[in-house]
Every structure is written in C-alpha cells, then in structure tokens.
C-alpha cells in the first residue's frame, strides 16, 4: 500500500480511533443521566426526538451511516479512507440537529476531554 510505508505508520493510524469513538461513547453513555436531570431537558428530548432511545439511535445511525461512507477515500489505504470519513463526520457534528445533546453531556470536542456536563 503506497499510503502506509511501514508498520509504525499503520499503527499510528489506529491511535486515531479512540479520539473519535471515546467522545461519541461518552455522549451516548451520559445521555440517560442528562435526560433524567431535569423535567425541562426530558421534555425537550421527548419533543424533539420522541424520547431518549430514539435520540441515542439517531446519533448512532448517523455515525454508522456517514462515518464509514468512504467520503475520505483517496485511492490509498482502506484505513485512510475510513478514518477520513469519520473525521468528516466529526467536523460536521456541530451542524446536526442532535448536537445540543452532545453539549449537555459535557462534550468539548473530539480532541478535547469532557466536562461534567450540564454547564458544570
């Protein structure tokens, strides 16, 4: 593969995976706590997404539909194309209808950590 000149470069590409998945998993894991934190947030999620599980499924469906769609393929290695597709999805998450749910769970970015959420 012309895009992976040696094993160390290939291994480095895999270190990007947690930078993408950890914030996504943290958001999905923290949503139940946020949902149950106040009646106003519960009402908002229920009215906008028809409930917590629909919101969580919407986020996962969107990620798996667009995070691996090949939008980053440049004819090089498969991992390059898939990682670029994932990063493309990450770059667009702020425009998604469900992005406020990320913020409520303490999301600060895909390269950053998490706050405790709910403005703390």
PyMOL commands that set and color helices and strands:
alter all, ss='L'
color gray80, all
select helices_A, chain A and resi 7-14+16-35+39-49+52-66+78-95+99-104
alter helices_A, ss='H'
color red, helices_A
deselect
rebuild
show_as cartoon
